[in-house]
Amino acid sequence: MEKLRLDGTSLTVEALSQAARNAAPIELAPAGLEAMARSHALVGQAIRDRVPVYGVTTGLGARATEVLSAEALAEFSVHTLRGRAHAIGPEEAPELVRAGLIVRLNTMLKGHSAARPEVAEHIAACLNAGLTPVVGQIGSIGAADLVLNATAGLSLIGGGRMRDSKGRVGPSADMMEAHGIKPLNLAPRDGLALANHSSTVSGMAALAVSGAAGVFEAAQTAAALSMEGFRANTGPLAHHVLMVKPHPGQLQAAEGLRWRLEGGALLEPGHARRLQDPLSFRNIAQIHGAAGMALTRAEECLELEINSASDNPVAFAEKGEITSCGAYFTAEITSAVETLSRSLVPLAAAQLARTAKLLNPEFSGLPNFLAMPDSSSNGFAPVMKVAESLFCELAHTAQPVPVWPSLNANGVEDCLTNSPATVKALLQITGHLQRLTAIELLVACQAVELRGTAGSLGSFLSGSCRQIREISPALNEDRPLAEDIERLAESISQNRFTAEPRLASNIP
């Protein structure tokens, strides 16, 4: 696989997602390593001059006012990790851990962490050897990912456990030795640089948003195919009609829908069955437009996060100073990701409504539950229970995370963001939405075939129907569909139902 070159400024959500999921080799820009060396020189200067610097010459949290002795500084980096490596719960998915470490490498290369270049080189060596720290899922409240990061950091210095590329888990020191890698020896500041940052939640959030982007594209495809199956009125998608209220998200969603419908008979005059369709058809552009804008906002937020320092303190080599700050606080991530999750609820509700309309002969004009004529099948009727169950899970998971005055560090650390809980919710929502979209694709494909209009589809939707039928044959008689739904959802997660439409301004 092609290398991912990190330089501290140009990492994208999509590149990070691909590298983390596929364990791509990592390359570090020399200029970034030089910037790290320059900032680390400030650490030695602060120690020599006995300048109070948080976490470098002083204690942490409530003990920030305590100046450490020279003897204590020698072991402080190691103790920083050992005293905070408390992550618990089920093991975090390796790709999410890798994402956090890749983000940490990228942000270190900005030169504000004051960690040595050797720290970044060691992390990259472990990742390139296919080694991933084993980290529990629970321990971060979003005011830095201190406990999660320290657990990963402890693995990097030979404590804790690692998982290799073949899925085997063992003591970190043994796993590194098997790959010719020595455990990292820490210098002053290195331990805190490994622990006190928000790269873990930033990496997780980037993967969650990337997954949401893929399922949003598939939802656009499912909606367009449902419009074909229903013979919906495409007038509400016309560019000039939407310009009476030109929200950018609505224009972009309609553009994507029209692109998918292009080449099909439905866009031609006289093919719609009704003057006005139910809102789940008539307002797809508005519903999907709001979700699309939330997705854009989340992507912009995450691309800023993964290319920015989230340390405390931060070093400025050119100014010769190390300063305490709040860069580790992830309020923007919580806001952007939570907004995206909430915007997917009406999108899913409309999917549920469209699926029900296609199954109802009073609305669709098709056989009841899309059962084949003259068969004893109940069609997709029982699948609606699965669809409603998915929607219930999705809507419940999308509720806002609670925020309260934190009780940490004797009241010094009295605010939090709970970004990790928000990100985990989006990951779950994406999984539910993949399955719900798979159900809409199955139902819409059957509707098109029963209506006899499969031959009049445009090239994109014709290809989509072929992909669906490769996974799930037409429902001629009752059979279990669980495996078909799961396989189709997996195809959605692999971005097999995405499209690359033209710019909205090019559509008349």
C-alpha positions, -999 to +999 in steps of 0.1 A: +000+000+000+012+035-007+029+053+022+012+080+042+036+109+045+030+130+076+042+167+077+020+182+103-002+202+080-018+182+051-034+151+067-070+146+055-098+127+071-100+103+042-062+096+041-062+090+078-091+066+076-076+046+048-042+044+065-056+034+099-079+008+085-054-007+061-023-003+083-005+018+057+032+024+062+040+058+077+067+083+066+077+113+087+087+146+070+123+155+080+113+192+085+088+181+112+115+160+130+138+191+129+110+212+144+106+187+172+143+188+180+142+226+182+113+226+206+128+199+228+159+220+233+137+243+254+131+215+279+167+213+288+169+250+291+139+252+315+154+224+336+188+242+338+172+275+347+146+259+370+118+277+352+084+265+363+069+246+333+038+225+337+046+188+335+082+195+328+097+209+360+064+208+380+039+181+389+006+176+371-030+185+378-035+196+414+002+193+420+012+218+393+025+241+419+051+216+432+086+221+416+103+188+410+139+180+420+165+170+394+164+134+407+126+133+403+128+146+368+148+117+357+119+093+363+090+117+359+082+108+323+079+071+331+059+077+362+036+100+342+026+071+320+025+044+348+004+066+370-022+072+343-024+040+323-058+031+337-079+025+305-105-002+311-134-020+293-133-040+261-103-036+239-106-006+215-106-016+178-070-016+165-078+008+136-091+034+161-059+031+182-038+034+150-058+064+139-050+081+172-013+074+170-011+086+134-028+119+145-003+121+173+026+117+150+012+143+126+007+169+154+041+162+170+057+172+136+043+207+141+071+212+167+049+224+196+051+192+217+087+196+229+091+158+227+122+144+211+122+133+175+130+098+187+095+096+202+079+101+168+103+078+151+096+050+176+058+053+172+062+051+134+085+021+137+059+002+158+031+011+134+052+001+103+059-032+120+022-038+124+022-034+161-007-016+179-010-010+216-039-027+233-060+000+250-094-003+268-122+018+255-131+037+287-111+064+304-114+098+286-138+126+294-126+148+265-103+172+284-074+155+267-074+117+265-049+113+293-058+078+305-062+063+271-030+079+258-010+069+288-021+033+283-009+034+247+022+052+258+031+026+284+030-001+257+055+020+236+080+019+265+077-018+270+048-020+295+013-031+287+004-052+257+005-050+219-014-067+190+005-076+159-006-076+122-018-113+126-040-104+155-018-120+182-015-102+216+014-103+239+036-083+263+047-051+245+085-057+252+083-092+237+063-080+207+087-052+199+117-075+204+103-100+179+103-072+153+137-059+162+124-028+180+137-017+214+113-001+239+114+037+239+135+053+266+119+085+278+135+119+285+119+148+304+087+160+287+084+128+266+060+111+289+036+139+292+038+145+254+027+109+249-002+113+274-016+148+275-032+155+241-065+148+222-052+129+193-070+097+203-104+112+201-095+132+170-084+100+153-115+081+164-137+110+153-121+112+119-128+075+113-164+080+125-170+109+102-154+091+073-178+062+079-207+086+081-197+102+048-198+067+031-232+058+045-246+093+035-236+086-001-252+052+001-284+068+015-284+092-014-283+061-038-310+043-018-333+074-019-328+078-057-336+041-062-367+045-040-378+074-062-375+052-092-395+024-075-422+048-064-421+068-096-418+099-076-421+134-089-386+148-095-398+184-098-387+193-062-351+184-072-349+209-100-321+235-095-343+265-102-370+252-078-345+248-050-331+283-057-362+298-041-345+289-008-309+281-018-294+264+013-261+249+000-268+215+015-301+212-003-285+222-036-257+196-031-281+168-021-304+175-050-273+175-073-263+141-061-298+127-065-302+141-100-268+127-110-279+092-098-312+095-117-295+108-149-302+088-180-333+073-166-369+079-178-380+093-144-364+127-151-384+130-183-418+148-181-449+127-175-433+098-156-443+108-121-474+092-107-485+120-084-486+157-084-473+158-048-456+128-031-454+121+006-428+143+023-403+114+026-400+117-012-408+153-017-383+166+009-353+143+003-332+173-007-341+192+024-336+163+048-304+151+032-292+186+027-291+193+065-272+160+070-248+169+042-240+203+058-235+187+092-211+163+076-192+191+059-189+209+092-176+178+109-151+171+082-138+207+084-136+205+122-117+172+121-092+182+094-083+213+115-080+191+147-058+164+131-034+191+117-032+211+149-013+208+182-034+196+212-006+197+238-004+213+272+020+230+275+029+241+240+065+250+230+075+279+207+111+274+196+112+307+178+101+326+209+120+305+234+090+298+255+068+269+268+033+280+277+003+264+293-028+264+272-062+248+265-055+232+231-064+197+244-100+207+250-123+191+224-155+211+226-155+216+188-154+179+182-183+172+206-204+200+189-197+189+153-200+152+158-231+155+179-247+177+153-239+152+126-254+124+147-286+143+153-289+152+116-289+115+106-320+109+127-344+126+103-326+111+074-331+076+089-368+084+097-374+094+060-358+061+049-382+042+072-411+062+058-401+056+022-397+019+028-431+017+043-447+036+014-431+012-011-446-018+008-481-002+009-501-007-023-523+023-015-493+045-020-471+025-043-496+009-066-474-023-063-482-057-048-487-057-010-454-058+008-437-062-026-445-099-026-444-116-059-478-120-075-495-154-070-470-164-043-477-171-006-449-148+005-454-120+030-427-101+011-408-075+031-435-070+058-415-087+086-384-068+076-402-035+087-398-047+123-361-049+118-361-015+102-380+001+130-358-016+156-327-001+138-343+033+138-351+031+175-315+021+183-302+049+161-325+076+174-318+066+210-280+066+205-281+101+189-292+117+222-268+145+234-241+134+258-243+149+293-218+176+304-213+186+340-187+204+361-159+179+364-147+168+399-111+161+388-079+172+403-094+187+435-114+211+413-086+224+391-098+203+361-135+213+365-147+212+329-150+184+303-165+177+268-172+139+268-161+139+231-153+101+232-188+092+241-201+114+213-177+098+188-186+062+199-223+071+194-216+082+158-198+050+152-228+030+164-252+052+145-232+047+113-235+009+117-273+011+123-277+034+093-257+011+070-281-017+078-312+006+074-299+018+041-293-018+030-329-026+037-341+004+017-318-007-012-333-042-011-369-029-010-363-002-037-347-027-061-376-051-057-400-022-063-383-012-095-383-048-108-420-054-099-430-021-116-411-033-147-390-002-150-355-017-144-348-013-181-354+025-180-329+032-152-299+054-158-264+038-158-256+045-122-287+030-107-286+001-131-252-006-118-264-003-082-292-028-088-267-052-103-245-049-071-276-055-050-286-086-069-250-100-067-256-100-029-293-107-026-315-123-053-351-111-057-374-121-029-396-146-048-405-167-018-400-162+020-364-167+031-342-153+059-327-120+048-304-113+078-273-124+060-282-105+029-287-073+049-254-077+067-235-083+035-251-054+018-243-032+049-207-044+046-206-033+009-219+001+020-191+004+045-167-003+016-182+027-003-196+006-031-227+028-035-211+062-037-212+086-066-191+115-079-217+140-091-209+172-110-211+206-094-246+218-086-240+250-107-237+228-138-273+214-134-300+235-150 
